[in-house]
Amino acid sequence: TWETAWSKETRNYDVRTDIGYAMLNDICTAMDEMNRFYRKVFDARGTPKKCKLEAYRDRKEFDHFNPDTKKAVLAFFVPSETRIVAYDGTGEGRPISDFWSTLFHEASHQFTHEVSKGLVPGWLNEGPAS
């Protein structure tokens, strides 16, 4: 359950998930790799703000803890909290690759927000993430 979820801190992320311990470690490794990649792409310098990442085991739990989220949303980034929230859609028949590409997409928003001086137009925010 979410109340007993696994947590792990890396240099760039504070990750919490109830998908499983192995997945916790996979998420930490993959997201730190993406962080290094995006730092090069966005020419981000200095110490990035640490991002919180919540990965729920299914849509039901995701909706329970994020009740105002639209049904079409697989994940989201909250700039004011530097937080990514996602869920594993394999229970809905989605391939695990959807989970990974969604996490990497949301991580891009973190960097767009970090290098901008203010609000970023939607087309610019979604462009690099896609």
Secondary structure as UniProt FT lines:
FT   HELIX           2..4
FT   STRAND          6..9
FT   STRAND          13..17
FT   HELIX           21..41
FT   TURN            42..43
FT   STRAND          51..56
FT   HELIX           59..65
FT   TURN            67..68
FT   TURN            71..72
FT   STRAND          75..78
FT   HELIX           79..81
FT   STRAND          83..87
FT   HELIX           89..92
FT   HELIX           96..115
FT   HELIX           122..129
//
